[in-house]
Amino acid sequence: MGVLTHGFGGLEKMNTETERADHHEAGADIPVVGIGASAGGLSAYRELLQALPNDTGMGFVLVQHLAPGHRSILSELLQHETDLPVRQVTEGVEVEPDHIYVIPPGHYIDLSEGRLHLLPETQQIPSDRIDRFFRSLARDRGSIAIGVVLSGAGHDGAAGLQVIRAAGGLVFVQDPQSATQPAMPQNAAQMGVDGVLPPGEIAKELARVARHPYLRKPGQLELEKKVAGGNLSDLFELIRSRTGHDLSGYKDATILRRVRRHMVSRHCERLPDYVALLKCEPNEVDALFRDILINVTEFFREPESFEALQEKVFPSLFEERQENAPLRIWIPACSTGEEVYSVLISLLEFLGDEAYNIPIQIFASDLDAEAIRQARRAVYSEQAVKKLSSSQLQRFFVHTPEGYEVITPLRNLCVFAAHNLLSDPPFSHLDLVCCRNLLIYLQPVMQERALQVIHYALDPNRFLLLGRSESTARAADLFSVVDTHNKVYRKRATANRVHYSSQSLGHTAALEEPQSGSVPAERTSWSPEQLADRCLLDQFAPPAVVVTGTGQVCHFRGRRTGQYLQPAPGAASLNLLKLVRGDLVVPLRSLLHQVVKTGQAGRKEHVSLHNKGDGEWVDLAIRPLETPEGVSTYYLVVFEPVRVQRQAVPQSGAEVSDARVAELEDELAETREYLQSMLDEQEQVNEQLRIAHEEVLSSNEELQSNNEEVETSREELQSTNEELATVNQELESRNRELGQLNADLQNLLTCVSIPVVMLNGDLRIRYFTPTAEEVLNLIPGDIGRPISDIRAKVAVPDLQSLAHRVMDTVTPATREVEGESGRLYYVKIRPYKTQDNRIDGVVLAYVDITHLKDMATARRRAGMMHETSDAIAVVELDGHIIAWNHAAERLYGYSEEEAVGMSIFDVYLDDAHEALREALQRTGHNTEDQQFRVDCLSRDGHRQTVDLTLSPLRNTTDTPVAVVTAEPAVDFNRT
């Protein structure tokens, strides 16, 4: 019979919940509905109460997240929505049917024996107010508990609904699309519920459930099961044929609570009706099976148990551990893995830095394949890891958008496998088995079988950890108590057989003990006493041999062993029973079997040898030899010859007949002993074969588990490979972007035509622009050379000290220097900052400011030009005016705005044009001033004679221009 072994982790006092559930099934307690909500819960409460009938016979407890320290008027607000009495909870109030109770601010509430109790909140903003009440609701009401989660943010309520389902109650959540805040309903729905509905529909479903006979009379199901006994068997058969697993080994209460819940949710009032529904809807069989596999677990459940592991179990394991031997732990019914990782974290914290030197193997099994997948994935919500310390979260978890993920090194230590504890071969050679809160769901016979399997799987003197409500009473001879309170047990050295069906044993290696290699070595030292002892042994001691328990000869003593031992034809063998003469085989085999079995010396006298005519007799004696502890026992077989003289005394026929009968009886007794020894040996061989077969099955199971892990690892590697390919594509794209940016930067620096030199921290040239090659006398081979080794055409005094000061103060510096060609440069030195804002050198930029100096000089000259009393105009060689001072305005009558752009020929008479044009041309080639007298015509038509002076000049673009200075001519002859 294979009994389902699933992942019921169970929360604290889970067994108490089961007992209370059984109690309420037999009683007439009213159903209690716990309704939890947070943000957006008021509108959901109103919608639910408006649709709720007034005669359901249920009690309703509303648990809302309220701000502590503020008076709540929630009860007054909800009273307007229903005719049912709505009151705020007070200490010890009894829940009455068709009453609504509202939680007060700043308190938790618990339900115990039908009364509500207030507990002060220990946190400023508690996040588990709803979960706490749901747990107490499951303990107190059992299968007639109902949980509802409405609108709210966070995870509160999800874990509590699991406990209610485990106790056989019903759970509903609000449809997230109808919720103001959908987070709480979404998280709760992921755990498995009986309905996801809008608040109004939940009220109608509660009204329907209230009229269901099994909710009103919980004991009816057991009665109907007895009356229609075949139906439950039919249900088991349907599940067995659909899933391959047998539920008949479960406690009736465990099965009945879940069957009842499905009957209520599927509108079936009689068990035969529900069985008929299962026959028509295979999906409902799957749903019922998954419901029975509710996984209720958490990290570090019952912390005292983990303290017991660290104080009493782990130290003992490592004291007795052989060097390089792996530590093997098995956790059956592991659920979604919280228990597994809790044990592993506890072990690693105990080992500290030694954990890196010790091989650890964690085997975790469960029948629920979906739970195994979640355990392998090892991603848990923030609510699930709230019991863990911040240091544990930082050391053993990685925070991801999906939650907290167990780090890869920890997951690699764990092997997860779908496995049935009671029907599949167990793991073997284990140091610790943690099987908590599984036995409480099994019938006594199945509990005993589970303990036998665990006993077989453990190595001698290794440990078993059970849940608080479990014990080894069903197999007290297999385990001794280590810690009664924390349920820690140690394996006893007791024979235990666990049989598994198999069609064939296959090829099994010989189980004979190999010839021992630990034969005592011959002594190399000698003395007269030793020689005398050897002489006595050889000449006078009876022949003897030293053998192992299986009859393998290790040593021959005496020179006359050949009288009793001789090689047998065929393959060479040192087995005593194959070497001894034929007449001695039967008595020697039976005597050796007796001595090995009892451990006491044995003797058989007057064994006849019929190899000689005068008759020869021998006494056989076998004695165990004392060996050191841990060494196999050896046996000394002694052949003592006995001489019996025949007397020629006439004997009557009757005496001869009696002697013959006595001889035959002796032979018959010896034959019986021989056959018995053969039977015992055969039984031992069969037992060894059975054990070997079980170990082979266990090894095969481990190999299958490892194969699953390898397959999972392969999938993870494939996923990692895809991620790497994606990352590689991103890197290639980034490289292309960097290449493009580098090309843009190169073109930008080249286009700017500013000499730039970058120096690293030790003032070696890191990079320079192409224009810096000519200006600073650099070549590509100078990259990497110190800047002090370069003789630059533009030298900056104290460049090294200046650069170090810039790096130390992170303050730019400037210098104005003159190059060898006479051109002026403005040198700016800035710190070189890396992407992470670290100073790693300096950047030098050389800006040619020669033309700026010329322009400044020109501006100064222009200022002087405007202040002089002479009429001055600056003209290009083609005659266009580009500057005009105030004296020229007065002399010619044209303003500066009007004159600039005009031709100088417009202000002089035609007969002066030719001389003026030739003078301008000479100005472009000569550097000397030219003077001559011409007539000009002002704007108002006034004509006068002026003396002109043409001076050569170059503008900012180095183009030659002329400065025309005019002053009225003075005729000295007139005066």
SULFEN-V155826 format. One record per helix or strand of 3 or more residues. SS is the DSSP state (@ for helix, = for strand). FROM is the first residue (numbers start at 1). LEN is the number of residues. If there is no record, write none. Layout:
ss=SS from=FROM len=LEN
ss=SS from=FROM len=LEN
This chain:
ss=@ from=14 len=13
ss== from=32 len=6
ss=@ from=41 len=10
ss== from=59 len=6
ss=@ from=74 len=6
ss== from=85 len=4
ss== from=99 len=4
ss== from=107 len=6
ss== from=115 len=6
ss=@ from=129 len=16
ss== from=145 len=5
ss=@ from=158 len=9
ss== from=170 len=5
ss=@ from=176 len=3
ss=@ from=183 len=7
ss=@ from=199 len=12
ss=@ from=213 len=4
ss=@ from=220 len=8
ss=@ from=229 len=15
ss=@ from=252 len=14
ss=@ from=271 len=10
ss=@ from=282 len=11
ss=@ from=303 len=17
ss== from=327 len=6
ss=@ from=338 len=20
ss== from=360 len=7
ss=@ from=369 len=9
ss=@ from=390 len=7
ss== from=397 len=4
ss== from=403 len=4
ss=@ from=408 len=5
ss== from=414 len=5
ss== from=430 len=6
ss=@ from=439 len=3
ss=@ from=444 len=14
ss== from=458 len=9
ss=@ from=473 len=3
ss== from=479 len=5
ss== from=488 len=4
ss=@ from=528 len=12
ss== from=544 len=4
ss== from=552 len=6
ss=@ from=561 len=3
ss=@ from=576 len=4
ss=@ from=582 len=17
ss== from=602 len=8
ss== from=616 len=10
ss== from=634 len=9
ss=@ from=653 len=100
ss== from=755 len=5
ss== from=764 len=5
ss=@ from=770 len=7
ss=@ from=780 len=3
ss=@ from=787 len=3
ss=@ from=799 len=11
ss== from=813 len=6
ss== from=824 len=10
ss== from=839 len=10
ss=@ from=850 len=18
ss== from=871 len=6
ss== from=880 len=5
ss=@ from=886 len=7
ss=@ from=896 len=4
ss=@ from=904 len=4
ss=@ from=910 len=14
ss== from=930 len=8
ss== from=943 len=12
ss== from=960 len=9
